[in-house]
Amino acid sequence: MAKVTMNDNFPVSGGRLWQTIGAFDALPDWQLALESDAPEDGVDEVTRFDDLDTSGVSEADISMLIEDSFQFGFENLIDLFDR
């Protein structure tokens, strides 16, 4: 299983950062590579991704994809806070 650890410095307090990223469906708000699939009726469904077929893809490539995705999100967060 690929494991990725990342960190960055953000120009806001931890409380302000958590206010932005901490909600259940907040990931698409700052990670622009994702779209929200929250239904309009307000009922959310949790989707599991632990059964994705990654055969033929190296663990290093999966880790790189995750790192690149979150680095893009971190950069967007910094841009959001600088506005």
N, C-alpha and C positions, 0 to 999 in steps of 0.2 A: 504494500500500500504506500503510495506516495505521501510524503509528509513535507509540508512547507512551513517555515517560520519566517515572518517578515516583520519589520518595524520601521517606523518613520517618525519624524517630528512634525507636529501640526501647530499652526500659529494660533491655537485656541486652547482653552482649558479642557481637561479631561471630561468635565461635565457637559460642556458645549459639544465636544466631539461625540460623546455617547448619545446626546439628544438627537444628533443627526443620524447616527448609524445604528442605534440600539433597538429601534422598533422592529416588530416581527417581519414586516415586509419592506424594510428600509433599504435593502441592498440596491434595488434599481434606482433609488433616489441619488445615489452617489457613484454607483458602478454602472456607467453608461452603456457598457456592453450587454447589459441585461435589461429585460423588459418586465414590468410587473404583470403577473397573471392573476392579480386579485380580482375576484368577481365583483360586479357592481352591487350585489345583494349583501356584501360585507362578510360572507362566509368564506373563510380561507381553507385550503386543502394543502396539507404538507406532502411534498413529493420526495421520495427517497432516490438518491442517485448512487447508492452503493452497489447497484447491480449493472452498471454500465459496462458494455463490452469494450474492453480496452486491449483485446488481443492484438498483437502485432505492434503495439505502441510501448516504447520503453518507459520505465518508471522515471527516468531522467527527463524524457520529453513531456510527460504528464506534469511533473514538477515545474518545468520551465513554462508550460502553458498556464498553470495556476499562478506562478510568480508574475508572469507578464500581465495577466488579467488584473491581479490585485495591485500591481504597480501602477497600472493605468487608473484604477480606482483611487489610489492614494493621491496621484497627481491631480485628479479631478476634485478630490476633497480639499486639497490645498488651494486650488483655484476658487472653489466655492467660498472658502473662508476669507480669501483675499479680496473678495468683492465688497 
